[in-house]
Amino acid sequence: MRLLIIGSKEHSSELSTQIPERRLSEIKYTAHYESGFDVIIITHDAIHNLNIEPNSKSLFIFSSVTNTLSSIRTGYDIRYACGMNLLPGFVSMSVKELHADDQAFGQFNRFNAFLNWQVKRVPDIPGMVTLRVLSMIINEAAATIAEGTASVEDIDKGMMLGTNYPKGPLQWCDEIGAVYIVETLNNLFTYTSDSRYQAHPYLTQLARSGKTFYTSKIKEEAQS
């Protein structure tokens, strides 16, 4: 099985932790598309402007799920494509969410004999399941901060103690990246026309700044 991983060194390295050590020598890492591979995983930072050969028979796994797979693969003439939630903070989850049609899922199962990942097929909706729910929680937490009702630390501590979360939603947002949370919310709003998915201005501001909840002074400014 010839596997190509396209993306930045940082994100490719994180993904490699989920690949059996005995298989690591069979993988090539690159920042650009190359032909001749059975499976190509494209990390979330590399999904645009790939020069993919027409009618490629490789299995493409797009790891960005902030939008639907049908939208992400638009413009690429490929036979087999899957969407899988491999964003930061989700890569190491014991069960990985996957969207694929039956043909692509058959190809994935042949590839998965190589990795032995446990997957759950889900509908083709922005954010799939876990990211969709988490994005809404983070959005509400951002609104709470902007209102001055609670601090970043208080929200995370409250969610961990009150709901037994393994980590606070704002810490999780910092690990994933606020930009991906906002992308998910914006795409859900476009997909559903439901106003509950509109990203809060404070969260949008944070994403545009490239900062995080725990390192940004925006949180103090929002409360002043």
Helices and strands as residue ranges (DSSP letters): E 3-6, H 9-16, G 21-26, E 27-30, E 39-42, E 56-62, H 69-72, E 78-84, E 95-100, H 102-115, E 118-121, H 130-146, H 152-163, H 169-176, H 178-192, G 195-197, H 201-209, H 218-223
